[in-house]
Amino acid sequence: MKNQPYTIILLALVTFLAVCCNRGSIEYLRFDLQTGNQLAIDSLDAYQYHITTQGGDPYIRLHELNQSLADGKTVLTFEYRAAKGINFLEIFFLTKETGSFGSNVAGSQKCPGLAPTEEMTLYAVDLGEAIANANWNPERDVLRIDFGDQPDAEVVIQNMHFRERNKGENAAFEEKEAFKTRDKQQNDQFANYLSHTYPSTIERVEVLDSTILIKGSFVSEGSTAMLYAVKPWEVIIEPEQFRGVEIAQSPFAMEVERYEEIDGFNYDHALSKWVLTSKGDLLSSSRYADYIKPQENMPKGILHGRKGIGGYHIKRGYSADLIDFPVTSITVNVGISRFMYLDKREHTIEHQFHGKRYYFDAATVEGYDQTMLQALKHNIIVAAIILVNPASQSVDPKVGELLQDDHFEGEHAFFTMPNMTSIESVHCYAAALDFLASRYSREDNKFGRIHHWIIHNEVDAGNVWTNMGLDRPLHVFLDAYHKSMRLCYNIARKYDAHTEVLASFTHSWAEPVPVDGDYSTLDLLKGILNYSTVEGDFQWGVAYHPYPEDLNEPKTWNDQSATFTMNTPMVTFKNLEVLDKWIKQPENFYLGTQKRTVWLSENGTNSRSYSEQDLAEQAAGFAYAWKKMKQLDGIDAFQWHNWMDGRGEFGLRIGLRKYPDDENDPAGKKPVWYLYQAADTPLEDKTFDPYKAIIGINNWSEVLHEVE
C-alpha cells in the first residue's frame, strides 16, 4: 500500500507519454488568432478554440503546416460543439506572396455546415480534389475557413487535422473519379459532334398545327436512311439507341404527326430535333424547328428607350418610378418551383398541358399578373428571368425532385439547371413554361405580357447560379443549357412569333471570373453560336451583367481586368465597347443578317455607405457608364439592379434608392436616382457634368475608347 502513490504517478506518466506519442503522429492545425474577420476567437487549449461569429462574412486563417500531404492525407477533420450550428463552411486555399497572405485565392471548396449539437461531434470533409485543382502546398501556403454567413453563432472546435480517406470515403472518391472520366468522354463526344461535317443534312423543319414537315437529303452506303426525332431527354451522342422512320429516297420531304403518346405522356414533337442515322451512326447533325406556327397573333414589342429596372415586382412598391424615369423595360424574376404543384391544392390555378394537369399558386400568379399589367399600362417591355430553385426550396417536393438536376451539388448554389434527363422532368419543366407563355402571350393581353425570356442566371458561374454539379466540363454544361434555351424558345414561339430568349452572364469575358467563375462568357457564347450553326439558328440574345470588377467599388474606370481588346478578361462598364463590337460582328448575327439583342439586364454601381462621398462616387460610376453606352448602338437596354438597396445583396448598397427599412430615410432617393431620371432628357448634361471631376475627365468623349 505504501507504494501506491508511486504506482499512480507511473500510470499517469505512461498515459501522458501515450497521448504525446499519439499527438506526435498527427499534426494538429492552429488558427492564426490575429487574422479573424467578423468573429471573436479564444484559445481554450493547445488545439481547442471557441469561435463566435459577428457578421455576415466571418473567417479566419490557419497557420502553415509543417508536413506534406503527399501521403494522401486530404480529409480535413475535427470535433465540434455548436448549439446553433453553422449553415456552411467554405475552405479557401491561399497562396503566399511577398511574405504575406492577401486575396490571392488559388481555389476554394464549399462544404456542409455544422449541424447543431450539444455533444462533441466529428466532422470530416475530403479536400483532395480542391487541393489538387488549386495546386496548394501545405508547407508553403495556408487555409482560410469561412464560418457561414450568419452572426451570433458559437462553436467550439478541437483537434483539427488532416487524415487519410477511410474505406467509405475512398469508395466515394473513386466513384466520383469514374463519373469525371465519363463526363470528360461525353465532353469530347459533344465537341466532336459540333465540329464534324456530316454527308447528309436536315435542311428545314416546320411545326404546323398537327404535323411537322421535315425536309432533307442524305448520302448512305445503303439504300435508305432513318429519320429520328431526338427528344430533349435523349443525348445526340448516343445514336445507337435511335430507332427512326425509314427514308427511301433523297432529297425528301416528310410530314409526321406532331403529337405522340410516350410512356403515358402526350408528347409534342415541336420540342424535338431531327436527325438522319444509318446502322446506329449519325448521317447528319440534328436540326430544331426553323418555324413554329403561332397560336396567337402578337404584335412585336418595341423598346422606346434604354432605361430599365431589374427585378421589378409590383409588391415592392414605389411604382411611380416607372413613370418618373420613365422606365422602358423591366426584368421579372420567375422561380417556377416556388409556386408550382403536381397535385391540386387550395387556391391554385389548374393548367392542362398535353394530357397532364399542373397547378400554380393563385396568389403568386396574381402578383405576376399585376406586375405584367402595370408594365403593359406604361408600354414597358418585359423579360422574365426563368429560375429553378433547388428541391429543398420548392413548395412541392415532388416538383423539386423532378426539376432539380440529377447531379445538383449545390448546398450553397442558389439555383439548379433544370433536369432534362427524363420525360417526366421535361414535361414538368415544359408545363411551367407553357403556363407562363400561354398566360402572358395572349392577343387580348388579359394578364399582361412577357416579351422575352432570360434563361437562368449567370451561367458562366454555373456552380453557384445554375448548378448541375460542380466543375462540369464545358460542352456537357453547354449541351444542357442549350437544351433549356431551346425548350423555352420553342414553347414561347408557339404563342408569340416575335419572342426571344436571352443567355445570362456575369462580367466575365475571355476568362472565368475569379473564385466563382467556371466558364468564360466568350467560350459559352461561341458554343451557343456553334449550336446555332449546327442545329439551326434561333432568335437568342445576350443578358449581360457588366458590374465593375469589384462590385463594391463604383469607380469602374479603374478596373484592371477590363481592357480594350477582344480577349479582355472582363467586360465591365469600363470597356463596354468590347461587347458592342462583338455583337455587331456579322458572324454573330441571327441568320447572318440581324444583330442579336443585348440587354445589360443586371448592373449598377455601389455606394459603400450613405456618406456624401460614397453616394457621389456611385452616381459618378453610373454617369460614366451611361455616357459610354449612349454611343454604343449594339446595346439595346440597361436594367438597374438592384432597384432598391436590399439586405440580401451581400452587403452591397447598389440601389437607386436606399434600404426600404432604413431608419432615417426609408427607400430614399440617392443622387444616382436623379441621374437616372435625367438620362436621355434635356437635363442630362446639366445633371451629369458635376461628376466629371470625380471621374477625372474634362469632356464626356474621353470615356469612349477604340477596341484593338
DOBA-304860 format. One record per residue (C-alpha): x, y, z. Coordinates in steps of 0.05 Angstrom, whole numbers. Example, Ala and Ser with C-alpha at 12.3 -4.5 7.8 and 13.67 -1.06 7.14 Angstrom:
<nodes>
> 246, -90, 156 $
> 273, -21, 143 $
</nodes>
This chain:
<nodes>
> 0, 0, 0 $
> 56, 48, 15 $
> 80, 42, -58 $
> 11, 64, -86 $
> 29, 138, -98 $
> 88, 115, -140 $
> 42, 68, -180 $
> -7, 125, -194 $
> 49, 171, -216 $
> 77, 117, -261 $
> 9, 104, -294 $
> -2, 178, -304 $
> 67, 184, -336 $
> 52, 126, -383 $
> -15, 157, -403 $
> 18, 225, -415 $
> 72, 194, -458 $
> 20, 154, -497 $
> -20, 217, -511 $
> 42, 254, -531 $
> 63, 198, -577 $
> -7, 195, -607 $
> -7, 270, -618 $
> 63, 265, -645 $
> 36, 223, -704 $
> -16, 277, -720 $
> -2, 349, -736 $
> -60, 389, -708 $
> -77, 454, -743 $
> -75, 520, -706 $
> -116, 582, -721 $
> -78, 647, -732 $
> -115, 688, -679 $
> -94, 755, -709 $
> -129, 742, -776 $
> -202, 735, -755 $
> -254, 775, -793 $
> -323, 787, -763 $
> -312, 735, -710 $
> -284, 730, -639 $
> -238, 672, -623 $
> -208, 647, -558 $
> -158, 591, -549 $
> -184, 544, -495 $
> -128, 493, -501 $
> -69, 479, -547 $
> -116, 455, -602 $
> -184, 477, -577 $
> -219, 543, -596 $
> -283, 579, -581 $
> -309, 620, -640 $
> -367, 669, -642 $
> -388, 697, -710 $
> -402, 772, -710 $
> -424, 788, -781 $
> -443, 761, -850 $
> -371, 744, -871 $
> -336, 710, -812 $
> -270, 677, -829 $
> -200, 664, -802 $
> -135, 636, -829 $
> -95, 578, -803 $
> -21, 573, -792 $
> 22, 535, -842 $
> 31, 460, -835 $
> 100, 431, -822 $
> 88, 369, -863 $
> 69, 348, -934 $
> 2, 317, -951 $
> 34, 274, -1005 $
> 18, 211, -965 $
> -56, 220, -982 $
> -79, 257, -921 $
> -131, 301, -954 $
> -191, 294, -907 $
> -198, 354, -861 $
> -229, 332, -795 $
> -243, 359, -726 $
> -290, 354, -667 $
> -340, 409, -653 $
> -397, 430, -609 $
> -447, 483, -632 $
> -516, 496, -602 $
> -539, 538, -661 $
> -498, 507, -716 $
> -463, 538, -776 $
> -501, 539, -842 $
> -439, 524, -884 $
> -364, 523, -884 $
> -321, 547, -942 $
> -247, 529, -946 $
> -203, 578, -985 $
> -134, 558, -1009 $
> -89, 619, -1003 $
> -20, 624, -1034 $
> 37, 662, -1003 $
> 65, 723, -1038 $
> 118, 771, -1016 $
> 115, 746, -945 $
> 41, 759, -933 $
> -25, 726, -947 $
> -75, 770, -982 $
> -131, 760, -1031 $
> -91, 712, -1075 $
> -141, 655, -1074 $
> -117, 593, -1112 $
> -184, 558, -1102 $
> -239, 543, -1053 $
> -287, 488, -1033 $
> -356, 499, -1003 $
> -371, 447, -951 $
> -431, 423, -910 $
> -446, 464, -848 $
> -441, 444, -775 $
> -507, 414, -751 $
> -529, 438, -682 $
> -503, 392, -627 $
> -491, 397, -552 $
> -442, 339, -553 $
> -373, 337, -585 $
> -386, 312, -656 $
> -338, 290, -711 $
> -336, 330, -776 $
> -297, 309, -838 $
> -293, 334, -909 $
> -248, 309, -966 $
> -209, 367, -996 $
> -167, 324, -1042 $
> -196, 347, -1108 $
> -196, 421, -1088 $
> -124, 416, -1063 $
> -102, 386, -1130 $
> -141, 438, -1170 $
> -112, 495, -1130 $
> -41, 466, -1133 $
> -40, 480, -1059 $
> 24, 467, -1019 $
> 11, 460, -944 $
> 84, 472, -927 $
> 83, 539, -962 $
> 10, 562, -966 $
> -47, 568, -916 $
> -121, 555, -909 $
> -176, 604, -893 $
> -241, 578, -864 $
> -306, 617, -872 $
> -358, 600, -819 $
> -423, 611, -857 $
> -455, 679, -866 $
> -495, 688, -802 $
> -476, 727, -739 $
> -483, 704, -667 $
> -465, 631, -679 $
> -419, 598, -628 $
> -376, 537, -639 $
> -322, 501, -601 $
> -272, 465, -647 $
> -216, 419, -626 $
> -163, 374, -655 $
> -167, 397, -728 $
> -121, 357, -773 $
> -114, 321, -839 $
> -121, 246, -845 $
> -125, 193, -900 $
> -191, 173, -930 $
> -228, 116, -897 $
> -258, 59, -937 $
> -325, 93, -949 $
> -292, 159, -967 $
> -245, 124, -1015 $
> -303, 88, -1049 $
> -339, 155, -1057 $
> -276, 186, -1085 $
> -267, 130, -1135 $
> -340, 135, -1157 $
> -332, 210, -1167 $
> -268, 199, -1207 $
> -305, 149, -1252 $
> -360, 200, -1262 $
> -309, 253, -1281 $
> -279, 205, -1331 $
> -347, 192, -1363 $
> -360, 267, -1362 $
> -296, 281, -1399 $
> -312, 228, -1451 $
> -380, 258, -1463 $
> -349, 327, -1466 $
> -302, 304, -1522 $
> -360, 270, -1558 $
> -402, 333, -1557 $
> -343, 374, -1582 $
> -331, 323, -1639 $
> -405, 325, -1657 $
> -405, 401, -1663 $
> -342, 402, -1705 $
> -357, 343, -1751 $
> -381, 352, -1823 $
> -435, 301, -1839 $
> -451, 277, -1911 $
> -526, 286, -1902 $
> -569, 343, -1878 $
> -636, 362, -1848 $
> -649, 427, -1886 $
> -713, 453, -1855 $
> -764, 435, -1801 $
> -832, 468, -1796 $
> -881, 457, -1739 $
> -953, 462, -1763 $
> -1020, 453, -1728 $
> -1018, 378, -1721 $
> -960, 356, -1764 $
> -886, 370, -1772 $
> -854, 378, -1841 $
> -781, 356, -1847 $
> -740, 367, -1910 $
> -671, 340, -1923 $
> -624, 297, -1965 $
> -578, 240, -1949 $
> -519, 201, -1973 $
> -516, 130, -1947 $
> -476, 68, -1962 $
> -542, 31, -1960 $
> -604, 49, -2000 $
> -641, 81, -1941 $
> -633, 126, -1882 $
> -672, 132, -1817 $
> -705, 197, -1794 $
> -707, 203, -1719 $
> -737, 254, -1670 $
> -687, 266, -1615 $
> -726, 284, -1552 $
> -698, 333, -1500 $
> -682, 277, -1451 $
> -642, 239, -1503 $
> -569, 250, -1520 $
> -547, 263, -1591 $
> -480, 228, -1579 $
> -516, 161, -1568 $
> -545, 148, -1638 $
> -542, 73, -1629 $
> -605, 79, -1588 $
> -645, 116, -1642 $
> -698, 77, -1680 $
> -729, 121, -1733 $
> -773, 122, -1795 $
> -742, 95, -1859 $
> -729, 145, -1915 $
> -720, 112, -1983 $
> -705, 170, -2029 $
> -664, 234, -2029 $
> -680, 291, -2027 $
> -742, 281, -1984 $
> -799, 320, -1953 $
> -837, 282, -1900 $
> -896, 302, -1855 $
> -902, 266, -1789 $
> -952, 271, -1732 $
> -936, 327, -1684 $
> -961, 291, -1621 $
> -941, 222, -1597 $
> -960, 181, -1536 $
> -896, 164, -1498 $
> -898, 129, -1431 $
> -966, 158, -1414 $
> -948, 229, -1436 $
> -977, 263, -1498 $
> -910, 290, -1523 $
> -904, 349, -1571 $
> -850, 339, -1624 $
> -845, 415, -1631 $
> -794, 405, -1575 $
> -753, 352, -1613 $
> -695, 359, -1660 $
> -690, 315, -1722 $
> -631, 274, -1747 $
> -613, 223, -1800 $
> -580, 158, -1780 $
> -557, 93, -1812 $
> -536, 29, -1776 $
> -533, 65, -1709 $
> -488, 122, -1734 $
> -504, 194, -1748 $
> -511, 213, -1822 $
> -527, 286, -1806 $
> -526, 335, -1749 $
> -593, 346, -1717 $
> -639, 405, -1731 $
> -691, 441, -1688 $
> -754, 474, -1716 $
> -740, 532, -1763 $
> -812, 554, -1759 $
> -867, 543, -1708 $
> -937, 565, -1727 $
> -960, 611, -1671 $
> -1028, 604, -1638 $
> -1034, 678, -1624 $
> -1023, 740, -1668 $
> -978, 781, -1622 $
> -950, 847, -1645 $
> -876, 858, -1638 $
> -856, 894, -1574 $
> -819, 959, -1587 $
> -768, 988, -1539 $
> -777, 1064, -1532 $
> -713, 1076, -1494 $
> -657, 1042, -1456 $
> -674, 1057, -1383 $
> -700, 997, -1346 $
> -707, 966, -1277 $
> -683, 896, -1257 $
> -722, 850, -1211 $
> -785, 892, -1213 $
> -848, 868, -1178 $
> -910, 910, -1162 $
> -909, 888, -1089 $
> -842, 923, -1079 $
> -879, 989, -1083 $
> -852, 1056, -1109 $
> -883, 1041, -1177 $
> -883, 1116, -1191 $
> -811, 1106, -1213 $
> -838, 1071, -1276 $
> -866, 1139, -1297 $
> -816, 1186, -1265 $
> -755, 1157, -1301 $
> -792, 1135, -1346 $
> -777, 1060, -1350 $
> -780, 1026, -1418 $
> -761, 955, -1398 $
> -761, 911, -1336 $
> -738, 842, -1316 $
> -782, 799, -1271 $
> -754, 740, -1231 $
> -797, 678, -1240 $
> -777, 620, -1196 $
> -821, 566, -1224 $
> -811, 514, -1169 $
> -833, 565, -1117 $
> -906, 565, -1139 $
> -917, 500, -1178 $
> -952, 436, -1154 $
> -965, 368, -1184 $
> -1029, 359, -1143 $
> -1089, 404, -1135 $
> -1084, 449, -1074 $
> -1129, 502, -1045 $
> -1122, 569, -1081 $
> -1086, 543, -1142 $
> -1096, 553, -1216 $
> -1101, 490, -1259 $
> -1062, 485, -1324 $
> -1073, 427, -1372 $
> -1012, 410, -1413 $
> -1016, 354, -1463 $
> -1058, 307, -1421 $
> -1029, 324, -1353 $
> -1054, 374, -1301 $
> -1008, 420, -1263 $
> -1025, 472, -1210 $
> -998, 541, -1194 $
> -1006, 583, -1131 $
> -1061, 634, -1145 $
> -1033, 689, -1100 $
> -964, 685, -1133 $
> -994, 686, -1202 $
> -1038, 745, -1184 $
> -974, 783, -1164 $
> -944, 768, -1232 $
> -1009, 788, -1266 $
> -1009, 856, -1232 $
> -935, 865, -1248 $
> -944, 849, -1322 $
> -1007, 892, -1327 $
> -971, 951, -1295 $
> -916, 944, -1347 $
> -967, 938, -1403 $
> -1002, 1001, -1379 $
> -937, 1041, -1389 $
> -916, 1006, -1454 $
> -857, 972, -1419 $
> -821, 913, -1450 $
> -816, 854, -1401 $
> -765, 798, -1397 $
> -779, 741, -1349 $
> -718, 711, -1315 $
> -732, 636, -1312 $
> -702, 607, -1248 $
> -706, 538, -1218 $
> -695, 534, -1143 $
> -665, 472, -1111 $
> -713, 417, -1089 $
> -703, 438, -1017 $
> -734, 506, -1033 $
> -791, 481, -1076 $
> -862, 489, -1049 $
> -878, 419, -1075 $
> -822, 369, -1061 $
> -845, 326, -1119 $
> -837, 384, -1167 $
> -770, 400, -1136 $
> -747, 328, -1146 $
> -768, 329, -1219 $
> -737, 396, -1236 $
> -671, 393, -1197 $
> -614, 368, -1239 $
> -593, 296, -1223 $
> -522, 318, -1206 $
> -540, 381, -1168 $
> -486, 391, -1116 $
> -505, 458, -1092 $
> -512, 463, -1017 $
> -490, 535, -1029 $
> -517, 543, -1100 $
> -575, 589, -1109 $
> -607, 555, -1169 $
> -605, 490, -1207 $
> -602, 473, -1281 $
> -669, 443, -1297 $
> -667, 367, -1301 $
> -678, 345, -1373 $
> -659, 271, -1368 $
> -729, 240, -1366 $
> -796, 251, -1399 $
> -827, 265, -1331 $
> -778, 321, -1316 $
> -782, 351, -1386 $
> -858, 350, -1385 $
> -859, 385, -1317 $
> -810, 439, -1339 $
> -846, 448, -1405 $
> -913, 453, -1370 $
> -888, 510, -1326 $
> -861, 548, -1387 $
> -925, 534, -1425 $
> -967, 561, -1368 $
> -928, 626, -1368 $
> -925, 633, -1444 $
> -999, 618, -1454 $
> -1019, 667, -1398 $
> -973, 724, -1418 $
> -976, 717, -1494 $
> -1050, 729, -1509 $
> -1077, 776, -1562 $
> -1125, 806, -1511 $
> -1067, 819, -1461 $
> -1115, 799, -1405 $
> -1058, 785, -1356 $
> -1003, 828, -1387 $
> -946, 805, -1430 $
> -877, 774, -1427 $
> -838, 794, -1489 $
> -771, 758, -1476 $
> -744, 703, -1433 $
> -677, 705, -1397 $
> -655, 633, -1387 $
> -629, 624, -1316 $
> -577, 667, -1283 $
> -502, 679, -1295 $
> -489, 611, -1325 $
> -415, 625, -1333 $
> -414, 620, -1256 $
> -456, 557, -1260 $
> -431, 524, -1196 $
> -466, 579, -1157 $
> -521, 607, -1201 $
> -543, 549, -1247 $
> -515, 487, -1215 $
> -514, 417, -1247 $
> -457, 391, -1206 $
> -390, 422, -1192 $
> -340, 436, -1246 $
> -376, 401, -1303 $
> -337, 402, -1369 $
> -355, 460, -1416 $
> -391, 421, -1471 $
> -430, 378, -1421 $
> -455, 441, -1387 $
> -467, 476, -1453 $
> -509, 419, -1481 $
> -555, 423, -1421 $
> -560, 498, -1423 $
> -573, 499, -1498 $
> -629, 448, -1489 $
> -661, 492, -1436 $
> -656, 553, -1481 $
> -687, 515, -1539 $
> -743, 485, -1498 $
> -764, 553, -1473 $
> -757, 584, -1542 $
> -798, 531, -1578 $
> -854, 535, -1526 $
> -856, 611, -1525 $
> -856, 613, -1602 $
> -920, 571, -1602 $
> -954, 635, -1577 $
> -911, 694, -1599 $
> -873, 696, -1665 $
> -830, 754, -1640 $
> -806, 729, -1573 $
> -732, 719, -1559 $
> -691, 681, -1507 $
> -630, 714, -1475 $
> -570, 679, -1446 $
> -547, 706, -1378 $
> -475, 721, -1360 $
> -432, 755, -1306 $
> -379, 807, -1326 $
> -330, 752, -1346 $
> -307, 753, -1418 $
> -246, 714, -1442 $
> -231, 687, -1373 $
> -276, 659, -1318 $
> -287, 707, -1261 $
> -243, 693, -1200 $
> -266, 644, -1147 $
> -338, 631, -1170 $
> -325, 631, -1245 $
> -330, 564, -1281 $
> -330, 582, -1354 $
> -314, 644, -1394 $
> -372, 681, -1424 $
> -336, 682, -1491 $
> -330, 606, -1491 $
> -404, 598, -1477 $
> -423, 650, -1530 $
> -381, 614, -1581 $
> -413, 548, -1560 $
> -484, 574, -1569 $
> -464, 603, -1636 $
> -436, 536, -1655 $
> -501, 501, -1637 $
> -539, 553, -1678 $
> -496, 537, -1738 $
> -500, 461, -1730 $
> -572, 451, -1705 $
> -607, 512, -1735 $
> -606, 584, -1713 $
> -658, 614, -1667 $
> -670, 684, -1641 $
> -627, 687, -1579 $
> -592, 746, -1549 $
> -548, 766, -1490 $
> -568, 787, -1420 $
> -502, 813, -1394 $
> -482, 838, -1324 $
> -425, 889, -1333 $
> -415, 906, -1260 $
> -349, 938, -1241 $
> -292, 889, -1230 $
> -302, 896, -1155 $
> -377, 902, -1143 $
> -363, 944, -1081 $
> -322, 995, -1119 $
> -363, 1045, -1161 $
> -301, 1076, -1194 $
> -305, 1027, -1252 $
> -257, 1068, -1295 $
> -202, 1039, -1252 $
> -218, 966, -1268 $
> -153, 930, -1283 $
> -182, 867, -1315 $
> -225, 906, -1365 $
> -181, 922, -1425 $
> -198, 949, -1494 $
> -182, 885, -1530 $
> -227, 830, -1556 $
> -195, 779, -1509 $
> -202, 822, -1446 $
> -211, 780, -1383 $
> -274, 820, -1364 $
> -325, 867, -1395 $
> -347, 919, -1344 $
> -375, 989, -1352 $
> -303, 1010, -1367 $
> -298, 971, -1433 $
> -370, 962, -1458 $
> -340, 977, -1526 $
> -317, 904, -1529 $
> -388, 876, -1521 $
> -414, 927, -1570 $
> -362, 908, -1622 $
> -373, 833, -1613 $
> -448, 836, -1621 $
> -442, 877, -1685 $
> -395, 828, -1720 $
> -435, 796, -1778 $
> -412, 726, -1760 $
> -450, 733, -1694 $
> -516, 757, -1726 $
> -581, 718, -1724 $
> -586, 681, -1791 $
> -526, 722, -1812 $
> -569, 785, -1823 $
> -596, 812, -1757 $
> -558, 838, -1696 $
> -576, 799, -1634 $
> -609, 834, -1575 $
> -565, 856, -1517 $
> -594, 876, -1451 $
> -550, 898, -1393 $
> -601, 861, -1351 $
> -568, 866, -1283 $
> -519, 921, -1267 $
> -506, 983, -1226 $
> -454, 1018, -1183 $
> -449, 1012, -1108 $
> -448, 1063, -1052 $
> -405, 1035, -997 $
> -445, 1076, -947 $
> -494, 1133, -948 $
> -440, 1185, -937 $
> -438, 1243, -986 $
> -373, 1220, -1017 $
> -396, 1148, -1027 $
> -462, 1169, -1057 $
> -426, 1217, -1104 $
> -379, 1162, -1127 $
> -438, 1116, -1140 $
> -470, 1169, -1183 $
> -405, 1183, -1220 $
> -399, 1109, -1236 $
> -467, 1109, -1269 $
> -454, 1175, -1306 $
> -390, 1144, -1335 $
> -427, 1080, -1357 $
> -487, 1117, -1386 $
> -447, 1167, -1427 $
> -406, 1110, -1455 $
> -467, 1066, -1471 $
> -503, 1123, -1507 $
> -450, 1119, -1562 $
> -456, 1043, -1568 $
> -516, 1024, -1610 $
> -504, 950, -1604 $
> -531, 953, -1533 $
> -607, 956, -1531 $
> -628, 965, -1459 $
> -600, 977, -1389 $
> -636, 949, -1327 $
> -611, 975, -1260 $
> -604, 922, -1206 $
> -620, 924, -1150 $
> -671, 979, -1160 $
> -672, 990, -1084 $
> -617, 971, -1034 $
> -631, 900, -1009 $
> -610, 867, -945 $
> -595, 802, -982 $
> -545, 834, -1030 $
> -481, 811, -994 $
> -471, 879, -962 $
> -478, 919, -1027 $
> -517, 983, -1029 $
> -526, 983, -1103 $
> -596, 1011, -1109 $
> -622, 1076, -1137 $
> -660, 1081, -1072 $
> -637, 1067, -1001 $
> -659, 1008, -959 $
> -735, 1007, -954 $
> -726, 996, -879 $
> -672, 1049, -869 $
> -684, 1083, -802 $
> -672, 1154, -826 $
> -693, 1155, -898 $
> -731, 1092, -919 $
> -724, 1080, -994 $
> -696, 1150, -1000 $
> -674, 1173, -1069 $
> -599, 1173, -1076 $
> -562, 1222, -1121 $
> -558, 1167, -1173 $
> -634, 1164, -1175 $
> -635, 1236, -1202 $
> -582, 1220, -1253 $
> -622, 1160, -1277 $
> -683, 1205, -1284 $
> -644, 1258, -1322 $
> -612, 1208, -1371 $
> -639, 1217, -1441 $
> -673, 1283, -1424 $
> -653, 1356, -1437 $
> -628, 1357, -1365 $
> -577, 1302, -1375 $
> -514, 1343, -1385 $
> -531, 1393, -1330 $
> -543, 1336, -1281 $
> -484, 1294, -1303 $
> -429, 1346, -1312 $
> -412, 1356, -1238 $
> -387, 1284, -1236 $
> -333, 1295, -1288 $
> -285, 1317, -1232 $
> -293, 1251, -1195 $
> -280, 1211, -1259 $
> -221, 1256, -1276 $
> -243, 1280, -1345 $
> -259, 1346, -1378 $
> -304, 1320, -1433 $
> -351, 1261, -1438 $
> -318, 1240, -1503 $
> -259, 1218, -1461 $
> -297, 1157, -1434 $
> -300, 1124, -1502 $
> -242, 1082, -1529 $
> -223, 1043, -1591 $
> -220, 967, -1585 $
> -159, 932, -1613 $
</nodes>
